[in-house]
Amino acid sequence: MSVRLTAYAQALGVSVAEEGAGPPTLLLEFRHDLEGRPGAWHGGAIAGLLETAGYAALTSELSAQGRDPLLKPINITVQYLSTGRTQASYARGRIVRLGRRNANLVVEAWQDDPAKPIASATMNILMAESA
């Protein structure tokens, strides 16, 4: 299954770095128009990458189950852990709980080492089955 990126994610410049058996890894290359303070990522760009990676992980799993519900965010909380330097950032989501009507995810963004995240997010998503 190929990851479908939203228009927002495409405008931001998010792409799929790795897609396989598990959740996809997304990539956002650094650009100066995504810079917050000089030499650092803007928090909104990192949050956009995290949110997109969470939805990518969820839609990938739902697609594997033959489900295509309408996804509606209940709550998304971002934790900024360290400064994102002026280089590519990656993110991957992990489903903590997948129920019939809602899903809970954890997403992490990193640059050099996945074990050293620069930001993380928790997401609670409502899944409304298509009529």
CORDAPE-V677574 format. One record per residue. N is the residue number from 1. RES is the residue in one small letter. PHI is phi as a letter, one per 40 degrees, with the letter a starting at -180 (* if undefined). Layout:
n=N res=RES phi=PHI
n=N res=RES phi=PHI
This chain:
n=1 res=m phi=*
n=2 res=s phi=c
n=3 res=v phi=c
n=4 res=r phi=c
n=5 res=l phi=c
n=6 res=t phi=c
n=7 res=a phi=d
n=8 res=y phi=c
n=9 res=a phi=c
n=10 res=q phi=c
n=11 res=a phi=c
n=12 res=l phi=c
n=13 res=g phi=h
n=14 res=v phi=c
n=15 res=s phi=b
n=16 res=v phi=c
n=17 res=a phi=c
n=18 res=e phi=a
n=19 res=e phi=b
n=20 res=g phi=a
n=21 res=a phi=c
n=22 res=g phi=c
n=23 res=p phi=c
n=24 res=p phi=c
n=25 res=t phi=c
n=26 res=l phi=b
n=27 res=l phi=b
n=28 res=l phi=b
n=29 res=e phi=c
n=30 res=f phi=c
n=31 res=r phi=b
n=32 res=h phi=c
n=33 res=d phi=c
n=34 res=l phi=b
n=35 res=e phi=c
n=36 res=g phi=c
n=37 res=r phi=c
n=38 res=p phi=d
n=39 res=g phi=g
n=40 res=a phi=a
n=41 res=w phi=c
n=42 res=h phi=c
n=43 res=g phi=d
n=44 res=g phi=c
n=45 res=a phi=c
n=46 res=i phi=c
n=47 res=a phi=c
n=48 res=g phi=c
n=49 res=l phi=c
n=50 res=l phi=c
n=51 res=e phi=c
n=52 res=t phi=c
n=53 res=a phi=c
n=54 res=g phi=c
n=55 res=y phi=c
n=56 res=a phi=c
n=57 res=a phi=c
n=58 res=l phi=c
n=59 res=t phi=c
n=60 res=s phi=c
n=61 res=e phi=c
n=62 res=l phi=c
n=63 res=s phi=c
n=64 res=a phi=c
n=65 res=q phi=c
n=66 res=g phi=g
n=67 res=r phi=b
n=68 res=d phi=a
n=69 res=p phi=c
n=70 res=l phi=c
n=71 res=l phi=c
n=72 res=k phi=b
n=73 res=p phi=c
n=74 res=i phi=c
n=75 res=n phi=a
n=76 res=i phi=b
n=77 res=t phi=b
n=78 res=v phi=b
n=79 res=q phi=b
n=80 res=y phi=c
n=81 res=l phi=b
n=82 res=s phi=a
n=83 res=t phi=c
n=84 res=g phi=c
n=85 res=r phi=c
n=86 res=t phi=c
n=87 res=q phi=a
n=88 res=a phi=d
n=89 res=s phi=b
n=90 res=y phi=b
n=91 res=a phi=a
n=92 res=r phi=a
n=93 res=g phi=c
n=94 res=r phi=b
n=95 res=i phi=c
n=96 res=v phi=c
n=97 res=r phi=a
n=98 res=l phi=b
n=99 res=g phi=b
n=100 res=r phi=c
n=101 res=r phi=b
n=102 res=n phi=a
n=103 res=a phi=b
n=104 res=n phi=b
n=105 res=l phi=b
n=106 res=v phi=b
n=107 res=v phi=b
n=108 res=e phi=b
n=109 res=a phi=b
n=110 res=w phi=a
n=111 res=q phi=b
n=112 res=d phi=c
n=113 res=d phi=b
n=114 res=p phi=d
n=115 res=a phi=c
n=116 res=k phi=b
n=117 res=p phi=c
n=118 res=i phi=c
n=119 res=a phi=a
n=120 res=s phi=a
n=121 res=a phi=a
n=122 res=t phi=b
n=123 res=m phi=b
n=124 res=n phi=b
n=125 res=i phi=b
n=126 res=l phi=c
n=127 res=m phi=b
n=128 res=a phi=b
n=129 res=e phi=c
n=130 res=s phi=c
n=131 res=a phi=c
